[in-house]
Every structure is written in C-alpha cells, then in structure tokens.
Amino acid sequence: MLRIRLTRMGAKKKPLYRVVVTEQRQARNGRFVEILGHYNPCVDPPAVELDLDRVRYWMAQGAQPSETVNSLVRKAAATAVPSS
C-alpha cells in the first residue's frame, strides 16, 4: 500500500521534511516513488510547499496520507490561490 508521508532531511536540531509517496513498509528515509513537496517547521510561520495536483493524483490512485501530511494538505489547500 502506498503512503504519502514525511521524510526527514536537514541537520541535527534543524529538521526539514520532504513530502513523499512511498511504500508503507519502507524505512522512514528509504526509497520513495515521488517527491510531492517540502515542509520547514523551523521558520515562523512554518513553510509548506506542496504540489496539490500531484497529491490529489496519488490519493486518487489509492495512496493514504499520514495524519501529519493530511493536516499539511488541508492547510496548503486553504492558503492556495484558486486559479482563474
């Protein structure tokens, strides 16, 4: 089963996260299928950069987002400017 979850990057005490699509049984920083965006909790306000079209695509294909990624997607969708 595919999951959309965070992969930790960055230095010690300065985490950066990638939002990736990966097989559920892979290790946290293991192999992934695609990078969907980035999350930086160290800045104020926390920076979330997601490709919402690709997130929707993978969810349509059956990928399940983790709880954290689900909340990040909701926040990113709320702040996204609708295209005209």
FENQUI-V745657 format. One line per field, one symbol per residue. phi: phi as a letter, one per 20 degrees, with the letter a starting at -180 (. if undefined). psi: psi as a letter, one per 20 degrees, with the letter a starting at -180 (. if undefined). burial: b if it has 9 or more other ideal C-beta (glycine too) atoms within 8 Angstrom, else e. A space follows every 10 residues. Layout:
# FENQUI-V745657
phi=???
psi=???
burial=???
This chain:
# FENQUI-V745657
phi=.ecdbedfcn efmcfccdec dbfgeffgde fcebedrccc eeedfgeccc efffffgfff eofdffffff ffffffffef efed
psi=pqqorqppaa rpjmqqqqoq prphiqrgka qrgqpiaqpo iiroqpppoq nhghghghhh ijppqrgghg hhggghhhip ppq.
burial=ebbbbbbbee eeeebbbbbb bbbeeeeeee ebeeebbbbb eeeeebebeb ebebbeebbe eebbbbeebb ebbebbeeee eeee
